[in-house]
Amino acid sequence: MIGRHLLIDFHEVSAERLDDAELLSHLLVEAARRGGLTPLGPPVLHRFRGGGLTGYLLLSESHIAVHTYPELGFAAIDVFACGSGDPRAALDVFRTGLAPPRERVTTATRGEGLGGRAFSPSVPLELEPSAGHCGKAGGEP
């Protein structure tokens, strides 16, 4: 297994929270910290003219992304963590910060069928040159 990937749908969230770039930036950083994940830089956020934000935080272990739709009270959040990171701890940060009355969380295991080889961001998995990777030692993508 390479890692765990959470696909999170939050419903009926306050439009003000979903349109608050400062809050979402803080949640991205705090989610990484609580999940034991390593940011490669600051969060990147883009505000759309009609409302809503898309933001992401690149991690040595992969990424956290958030897409908000204030007019619908909806947020789509993506947490992909390779190695020993805890995407569920990252999820709890978003739950607390956005307080969704209703949610749906789908968990996918990434890298099934690799013949029992495990991956740790501090010990690179040897892959064919054409194959991608999820992170290297020293925080290099």
N, C-alpha and C positions, 0 to 999 in steps of 0.2 A: 504494500500500500504506500502511495506517495503522500496522501493527506486526506483531510475531510473538507468538504465543500458544503456550506449552508446556503440555501436559497430561502430568503425570508421575505414574507409579505406582511406588512403591518397595515391594518385597516382602521378607519375612523380616528385618525390622529389629528390633533389640532393643526389647522392650517398655519398658524403662527410658528409653531415648532418646525414644521416642514419647510418653511421659507426662511429659517434663521441660519444663515451661513456660519456665524460664530459658534452656535450650538453644535451644528453638524460637524464642523472642523474639530471641536473639542471631543465629540463622541468618537470620531474616527481615531484620534490619537489615544484616547483612554481605552477604547476597545482593544487596540493593539497592545497597550501596556498590560491590561488585565489578562489578555489571552497569552501573554508571554511571547509576543511577536515583535519583530525588529523592523521598524520603519526605515526606509532607504532615503527618506526626505520628508518634507512637510506635506500635509494634505493638499490636494488640488481640488478646487471647487469652481464650478461654472454656474452662474445664475442665468436662467432663461428669461427672455423678455416678457413672456406671458405668465411667468411665475414658475416656481420650482427650481430645484438645484440638482446637479449631478456632481458627485465628489468621489474621490478615491484616495487611498493611501497605499502606495507600493510598499511591499514588505520583502525582506530577505526570504521569507517563507511563502510568499505569493502576493495576495492583495485583500483589501476590504473596499467595497464600493457601496454607494448609496445613491438612489435616484428618487426624488420626491415629486409628488403631484398634489400640491396643497388644495387645489380645487376639488380633488377627489378624496382628500383625507388619506392618501395612500403613500407608502414608502416601500420600495423594493431594495433590499439590502443583500449583499453578496459577501460572504466571508470564506475565503479559501486559505487554509493553513496546512502547510507541509510540515512533516516532522512532528515534534512533540508539542507544538502550539495547541491552545485550547480554543477552538472557535465558539464553543458554547459560552465561555466566559466573556468573549467579545459580544456575543448576542445579548447577554444580560445587561451590558452597558447601554445598548440601544433600547432595550425594553424599559430600563429605568428612565433614560433621557427623553424618549418619545411617548411613553405610556400608552401603547396601543390597547384599546379595549378588545380587539380581535386580531389574531395573527395566524399565519400558517408558516410552518418551518419544514423544509424538505432537506434531508441530509443525504449527500452522495459521498461514497468512498471513491477517491480517485486513485488510479494506478493499480486496480485489482488485476490479478493474474500475472504479476511480475515474478512468479516463481519463488515467492517467499522472501525476496529481497526487500529490505526496508530502506527508507530514505531518511536521512537527517540532514538539515541544512548545513551542519558543521562538517559532515562527511559526504562529499558529493557522490551521487550514484553514477556509476559509469554507464553512459548511454552511447549509442551509435552517434557519430557526428551530425547526422541529419535529424536526430531526435531532439526535442526540446528538453528543457530542464526546469526545475522549480526553484532553484536557488543554489548558490555555491557558498563555500566557506568564505568568511571575511565580508559578507554582505554584498558580494557582487552578483548582479542578476545573470 
